[in-house]
Amino acid sequence: MKLIDKFRSFRQFAGKVGRLALPYFSSEEKWKARALLAAIVVLNLAAVYMLVLINEWNRVFYDALQNRDAPVFWRELGRFTYLAFGFIVIAVYRLYLTQLLEMRWRAWMTGHYMDRWLADKAFYQLELTRFAKGADAPPDNPDQRLAEDMNLFTSYSVSLSMGLLNAVVTLVSFVGILWTLSGSFAFSFNGSDYVIPGFMVWMAVVYCVAGSIITHYIGRPLIGLNFRQQRFEADYRHHLIRVREYSESIALDRGEPVERRHLGGRFDQLLGNYLRLIRAQKRLTWFTVGFGQAAVVFPFIVAAPRFFSGAIQLGELMQIASAFGRVQDSLSWFVDNYDRLASWRATTDRITSFEESFQALQQPLTDSANSDDTEALWLDEVALGLPGGQPLLKADGLALKAGDTVLIRGPSGSGKSTLFRALAGIWPWARSRWHKPADFERRVMYLPQRPYFPNGTLRQALAYPEAADRYPDAELRQALDNALLPYLAGRLDEEDTWGQKLSGGEQQRLAVARALLKRPRWLFVDEATSALDETAEARIYQHLKAMVAAEHGALVSIAHRPTVAGFHDRVWQLDPVHGAGGGASSERVLHRLQPAPT
């Protein structure tokens, strides 16, 4: 049963590798990919052919040495020059084309998965899924999957597969030579005579099969250790980046000792696993190096009796040793590459879990969504849940018409921001029936409490995600002025990390400037002025109201400050829903959103 289970496990793994590898060779680059692969295969076959010629050269050259035949000696030296030059050319272009295929494959595979990661808000949903399932749930550190694992997978897949092909072809090419040269081994046992033809071939098989089995049992822990090492390395880098991103908050809280302990703990975890990894590699190296060194003298020990008896010449002995070495190297491919196979297996498992995470994603909103020529957004039978499955919010019969300014009120954690996420189509745990104006998706904008700005020029940060050259400088400066950032108008072409350089209030005002620049018709503001004083907030809301009014649109805000209510004509209230007995309708309090008087 164990053998059957291992065979099934191998088939499953082979299927995973096929699903990861085949798409590139069936993609729009398939002809270039296949041509490169075919060229590499041909060069590998040519390299083996050159080794066969060099093996034959060994016999003639060493026989000339033994016979003190100077003309043959110098002739064979000249012949070796041509053989060596041909082998060098083949080796150089084999390496070059192999690396070129790895680079092209990596570029395609990285682009393919990057597109999938950024499509349909998958990058956001993956983080939500990990939040629901726990920090150790896959896929951990998508950045490492895209940056490092794709590189390792393509590199190992090409080098290991070509190495295996080379080993098989070398074995087929040299096993006949070794069979012919090694002769038969005769012995008597229990009164009977036995003859084993091709004795050196059988010795090589027994030697390498035994070595492969021992290698597997010694090196088996390397697969899991390599998998965990890659994850620990990525986790450590991720938290170093978080310290850099939140450097000001950490400095203000005097959190350096805590961060040092956290980083130290993760680094200790990394080092602990790495120590177990190098100990496992040490155990494997003890055997593989000893196995390789024994293989150097093994053919001489076996063939020495025939040489000393005069049955073979020195040239034949050297040819036997060379052929045995090639056969032994081919059969020992598993032994020599076990460490890299373990890393490749771990990398493949990580990319496979990345692939499976895309397939497991839920589709975001909604049950029914219609675009029509109405001038109102209608929401009905809205049901929002949490990633764990608990219900969060319900709403029925809500309408948002052109000219409306609506304030959403409710306790923290009741689902106000989640409603915005659902309307934006990025919250997968949402069901709703809704109708939206035809221009809603094209002319809607959401202002979060903590906006994002790409590193680069200020004009790029202001126009994001659109191209900066779409807006003339006069419009950019006017938007900054209306957002109370006139002192930034002269820095449009200055490059900086604006998400860290600006204060919280300045970042919120820059996000408002972005909205004033793009002039959306439907604007949803999620506490996007919480870092401003009341005077600045009032001026900002005056500009926002004037903008949506001019665009015949609507403004919806989430805010806790009472002063914000004065800029809105209507209120949607979130109230807890209780069961008949007075208790909450679920383990978590469910809220219902409904219109309420201002």
NULOVO-193877 format. One record per residue (C-alpha): x, y, z; residue in one letter. Coordinates in steps of 0.25 Angstrom, whole numbers, padded with zeros to 4 digits, always signed. Layout:
N
XYZA...
***
This chain:
598
+0000+0000+0000M+0011+0010+0003K+0017+0007-0011L+0003+0010-0017I+0002+0023-0009D+0015+0028-0013K+0012+0025-0028F-0001+0033-0026R+0007+0044-0020S+0017+0044-0031F+0005+0045-0041R-0001+0056-0034Q+0012+0064-0034F+0015+0061-0048A+0001+0066-0051G+0004+0079-0044K+0017+0081-0051V+0010+0079-0065G-0001+0089-0061R+0010+0099-0058L+0019+0096-0069A+0010+0093-0081L+0003+0107-0082P+0016+0114-0087Y+0019+0104-0098F+0004+0106-0103S+0004+0121-0101S+0006+0132-0112E+0021+0130-0110E+0020+0115-0113K+0028+0114-0126W+0040+0122-0120K+0039+0113-0107A+0038+0100-0115R+0049+0104-0124A+0058+0108-0112L+0055+0095-0105L+0058+0087-0118A+0071+0094-0120A+0075+0091-0105I+0071+0076-0107V+0080+0075-0120V+0092+0081-0113L+0090+0072-0102N+0090+0060-0111L+0102+0066-0118A+0110+0067-0105A+0107+0053-0102V+0112+0049-0116Y+0125+0057-0114M+0127+0049-0100L+0126+0036-0108V+0137+0041-0118L+0145+0045-0106I+0143+0032-0099N+0148+0025-0112E+0160+0035-0112W+0164+0030-0098N+0166+0016-0103R+0175+0020-0115V+0183+0030-0107F+0186+0022-0095Y+0190+0010-0104D+0200+0019-0111A+0206+0023-0098L+0207+0008-0093Q+0213+0004-0107N+0222+0017-0107R+0216+0020-0121D+0220+0035-0123A+0214+0037-0137P+0200+0032-0132V+0202+0040-0119F+0204+0053-0126W+0193+0050-0136R+0183+0047-0125E+0187+0060-0118L+0184+0068-0130G+0171+0060-0131R+0167+0063-0117F+0169+0078-0120T+0157+0077-0130Y+0149+0069-0121L+0151+0078-0109A+0148+0091-0118F+0135+0084-0123G+0131+0081-0109F+0134+0095-0104I+0125+0101-0115V+0114+0092-0112I+0115+0094-0097A+0115+0109-0098V+0103+0110-0107Y+0096+0099-0099R+0097+0108-0086L+0094+0121-0094Y+0081+0115-0100L+0077+0109-0087T+0078+0122-0079Q+0071+0129-0091L+0059+0119-0089L+0059+0120-0074E+0058+0136-0076M+0047+0136-0086R+0039+0125-0078W+0041+0133-0065R+0037+0146-0072A+0024+0140-0078W+0020+0132-0065M+0023+0144-0056T+0014+0153-0066G+0003+0142-0066H+0002+0141-0051Y+0004+0156-0049M-0008+0158-0058D-0016+0148-0050R-0012+0154-0037W-0016+0168-0041L-0029+0164-0049A-0042+0165-0043D-0037+0170-0029K-0031+0156-0027A-0019+0162-0019F-0029+0168-0009Y-0037+0156-0008Q-0025+0147-0005L-0022+0156+0007E-0036+0155+0011L-0036+0140+0010T-0023+0139+0018R-0029+0149+0029F-0041+0139+0030A-0033+0126+0031K-0021+0131+0039G-0007+0137+0036A-0001+0124+0032D-0012+0121+0022A-0007+0120+0007P-0003+0128-0001P+0007+0134+0008D+0015+0145+0002N+0010+0146-0012P+0022+0156-0015D+0032+0144-0013Q+0024+0135-0022R+0025+0145-0033L+0039+0150-0031A+0046+0137-0026E+0038+0125-0028D+0035+0127-0042M+0050+0129-0045N+0054+0116-0037L+0043+0108-0044F+0047+0111-0058T+0062+0110-0055S+0061+0097-0048Y+0050+0091-0058S+0059+0094-0070V+0073+0090-0063S+0067+0077-0057L+0059+0072-0069S+0071+0075-0078M+0080+0068-0068G+0071+0056-0067L+0071+0056-0083L+0086+0056-0083N+0087+0045-0073A+0077+0036-0081V+0084+0038-0094V+0098+0037-0088T+0093+0024-0081L+0088+0018-0094V+0101+0023-0102S+0111+0017-0092F+0104+0005-0087V+0107-0003-0100G+0121+0001-0099I+0123-0003-0085L+0116-0016-0088W+0125-0019-0099T+0138-0015-0092L+0135-0021-0078S+0134-0036-0083G+0128-0047-0075S+0130-0051-0060F+0130-0066-0057A+0130-0072-0044F+0126-0085-0037S+0115-0087-0026F+0111-0100-0020N+0117-0108-0030G+0111-0100-0042S+0118-0091-0052D+0112-0077-0055Y+0115-0066-0065V+0110-0052-0064I+0111-0044-0077P+0114-0029-0076G+0118-0030-0062F+0123-0016-0061M+0109-0011-0065V+0102-0019-0054W+0112-0014-0044M+0109+0000-0048A+0094-0002-0047V+0095-0009-0033V+0104+0002-0028Y+0095+0014-0033C+0082+0008-0029V+0087+0005-0015A+0092+0019-0015G+0079+0025-0020S+0071+0018-0009I+0080+0022+0002I+0080+0036-0003T+0065+0037-0003H+0064+0033+0011Y+0075+0042+0016I+0071+0054+0008G+0055+0053+0009R+0054+0064+0020P+0060+0074+0011L+0047+0076+0003I+0039+0081+0015G+0051+0089+0021L+0053+0096+0007N+0038+0099+0007F+0038+0105+0021R+0051+0113+0018Q+0046+0120+0007Q+0033+0124+0015R+0042+0129+0027F+0051+0137+0018E+0039+0144+0011A+0032+0147+0025D+0045+0153+0030Y+0046+0162+0018R+0032+0166+0019H+0033+0170+0033H+0045+0178+0030L+0038+0186+0020I+0026+0188+0029R+0036+0195+0039V+0041+0204+0028R+0027+0207+0024E+0022+0210+0038Y+0035+0216+0043S+0029+0229+0048E+0017+0222+0056S+0027+0213+0062I+0037+0224+0065A+0026+0232+0072L+0021+0220+0080D+0035+0217+0084R+0033+0203+0078G+0047+0200+0074E+0049+0190+0086P+0036+0182+0082V+0040+0182+0067E+0054+0178+0070R+0048+0166+0078R+0038+0163+0067H+0048+0163+0056L+0058+0156+0065G+0048+0145+0067G+0045+0143+0052R+0060+0143+0049F+0062+0133+0060D+0051+0125+0054Q+0058+0126+0040L+0072+0123+0046L+0066+0111+0053G+0060+0105+0041N+0073+0108+0033Y+0081+0101+0043L+0072+0088+0042R+0074+0090+0027L+0089+0091+0027I+0090+0079+0036R+0081+0071+0027A+0089+0075+0015Q+0102+0071+0023K+0096+0057+0025R+0093+0056+0011L+0107+0062+0006T+0114+0051+0015W+0108+0041+0007F+0108+0047-0007T+0122+0052-0007V+0127+0038-0001G+0118+0031-0012F+0125+0040-0023G+0139+0038-0018Q+0137+0023-0017A+0132+0023-0031A+0146+0028-0036V+0153+0016-0032V+0142+0005-0033F+0144+0002-0048P+0159+0000-0046F+0157-0009-0035I+0147-0018-0043V+0155-0017-0056A+0169-0019-0050A+0169-0034-0050P+0167-0034-0065R+0177-0024-0067F+0188-0031-0059F+0185-0044-0065S+0188-0037-0079G+0174-0039-0084A+0172-0024-0087I+0182-0013-0090Q+0184+0000-0082L+0176+0008-0093G+0164-0002-0091E+0165-0001-0076L+0164+0015-0077M+0153+0013-0087Q+0145+0004-0077I+0148+0014-0066A+0143+0025-0074S+0130+0018-0079A+0127+0013-0065F+0129+0027-0060G+0119+0032-0071R+0109+0021-0068V+0111+0023-0053Q+0108+0038-0054D+0096+0035-0062S+0090+0025-0052L+0094+0034-0041S+0087+0046-0046W+0076+0045-0035F+0088+0044-0024V+0095+0056-0030D+0083+0065-0031N+0075+0061-0019Y+0077+0075-0012D+0072+0082-0024R+0061+0073-0026L+0056+0076-0012A+0057+0091-0014S+0049+0089-0028W+0039+0081-0021R+0037+0091-0010A+0036+0103-0020T+0026+0095-0029T+0017+0093-0017D+0017+0108-0013R+0014+0112-0028I+0003+0101-0028T-0003+0106-0015S-0003+0120-0022F-0010+0115-0034E-0020+0108-0025E-0023+0120-0017S-0028+0127-0030F-0037+0116-0033Q-0043+0116-0019A-0046+0131-0020L-0061+0135-0019Q-0067+0144-0029Q-0070+0158-0023P-0084+0165-0024L-0095+0162-0028T-0107+0153-0030D-0113+0163-0040S-0107+0176-0045A-0113+0184-0056N-0108+0196-0063S-0119+0205-0069D-0123+0219-0073D-0128+0223-0059T-0122+0234-0051E-0122+0227-0038A-0115+0216-0031L-0125+0206-0025W-0121+0195-0014L-0130+0184-0010D-0128+0171-0002E-0114+0175+0001V-0107+0164+0010A-0092+0166+0014L-0084+0156+0022G-0071+0154+0028L-0059+0146+0023P-0063+0135+0033G-0077+0134+0029G-0084+0142+0040Q-0095+0152+0035P-0091+0166+0036L-0101+0176+0030L-0115+0176+0023K-0121+0187+0015A-0134+0188+0006D-0141+0199-0002G-0129+0209-0003L-0128+0219-0014A-0117+0229-0017L-0122+0240-0027K-0115+0251-0034A-0113+0263-0025G-0114+0254-0012D-0104+0256-0001T-0105+0245+0009V-0098+0242+0022L-0096+0228+0027I-0096+0227+0042R-0094+0215+0051G-0085+0209+0062P-0071+0204+0058S-0070+0191+0052G-0085+0191+0047S-0081+0190+0033G-0081+0204+0027K-0068+0203+0020S-0071+0188+0016T-0084+0194+0009L-0074+0203+0001F-0066+0191-0003R-0078+0183-0008A-0082+0195-0016L-0068+0196-0022A-0069+0181-0025G-0057+0176-0017I-0065+0170-0005W-0067+0155-0009P-0076+0152+0003W-0088+0161-0002A-0101+0158-0009R-0110+0168-0014S-0121+0173-0024R-0117+0186-0030W-0119+0196-0041H-0109+0206-0045K-0108+0217-0055P-0101+0214-0068A-0089+0223-0065D-0088+0218-0051F-0075+0209-0053E-0069+0220-0061R-0071+0232-0053R-0071+0226-0038V-0059+0229-0029M-0056+0225-0014Y-0048+0232-0004L-0043+0223+0007P-0038+0228+0020Q-0024+0224+0016R-0021+0227+0002P-0010+0221-0007Y+0000+0229-0015F+0011+0222-0024P+0025+0226-0023N+0029+0236-0033G+0026+0250-0037T+0015+0258-0030L+0007+0259-0043R+0007+0244-0044Q+0002+0242-0030A-0009+0253-0033L-0014+0246-0046A-0013+0232-0041Y-0017+0222-0047P-0018+0230-0060E-0006+0236-0068A+0000+0249-0062A+0000+0255-0076D-0015+0254-0077R-0017+0267-0069Y-0011+0280-0072P-0003+0287-0061D-0013+0298-0059A-0024+0287-0055E-0014+0280-0046L-0010+0293-0038R-0025+0297-0037Q-0028+0284-0031A-0017+0285-0021L-0021+0299-0017D-0036+0295-0015N-0031+0284-0006A-0023+0294+0002L-0009+0289-0003L-0005+0302-0011P+0009+0300-0006Y+0011+0287-0014L+0007+0293-0027A+0022+0296-0030G+0026+0282-0028R+0018+0275-0038L+0031+0269-0045D+0038+0265-0032E+0040+0251-0029E+0038+0245-0015D+0031+0235-0006T+0018+0243-0004W+0011+0233+0004G+0022+0234+0015Q+0027+0249+0012K+0013+0255+0014L+0006+0256+0027S-0007+0248+0029G-0015+0261+0027G-0007+0265+0015E-0009+0251+0009Q-0024+0252+0011Q-0024+0266+0004R-0016+0260-0007L-0027+0249-0009A-0037+0260-0009V-0029+0268-0019A-0029+0255-0028R-0045+0255-0027A-0046+0269-0030L-0037+0267-0042L-0045+0255-0048K-0058+0261-0045R-0066+0248-0042P-0081+0248-0043R-0083+0238-0031W-0074+0240-0019L-0073+0231-0007F-0064+0237+0004V-0060+0228+0016D-0055+0237+0027E-0046+0243+0017A-0045+0256+0025T-0043+0250+0039S-0029+0256+0040A-0033+0270+0037L-0038+0281+0046D-0052+0285+0045E-0049+0298+0038T-0041+0291+0027A-0052+0279+0027E-0063+0289+0024A-0055+0296+0012R-0052+0282+0007I-0067+0278+0007Y-0072+0291+0001Q-0063+0288-0011H-0067+0273-0012L-0082+0277-0011K-0080+0288-0022A-0073+0278-0031M-0084+0267-0030V-0095+0277-0032A-0088+0282-0044A-0087+0268-0049E-0102+0265-0046H-0097+0254-0037G-0098+0249-0022A-0089+0249-0010L-0089+0238+0001V-0080+0240+0013S-0076+0232+0025I-0072+0240+0037A-0073+0241+0052H-0072+0256+0054R-0085+0263+0056P-0080+0275+0048T-0080+0266+0035V-0095+0264+0036A-0097+0279+0033G-0092+0276+0018F-0102+0265+0016H-0117+0265+0013D-0121+0251+0017R-0116+0240+0026V-0115+0225+0025W-0115+0219+0039Q-0109+0206+0043L-0117+0200+0055D-0114+0186+0062P-0125+0175+0059V-0129+0167+0071H-0137+0154+0071G-0151+0152+0077A-0145+0149+0091G-0137+0162+0091G-0124+0156+0088G-0115+0158+0076A-0120+0150+0063S-0106+0143+0062S-0093+0142+0070E-0089+0155+0064R-0099+0167+0065V-0105+0169+0051L-0108+0183+0046H-0119+0188+0037R-0117+0200+0028L-0129+0208+0026Q-0132+0223+0023P-0134+0232+0036A-0138+0246+0038P-0126+0256+0038T
***
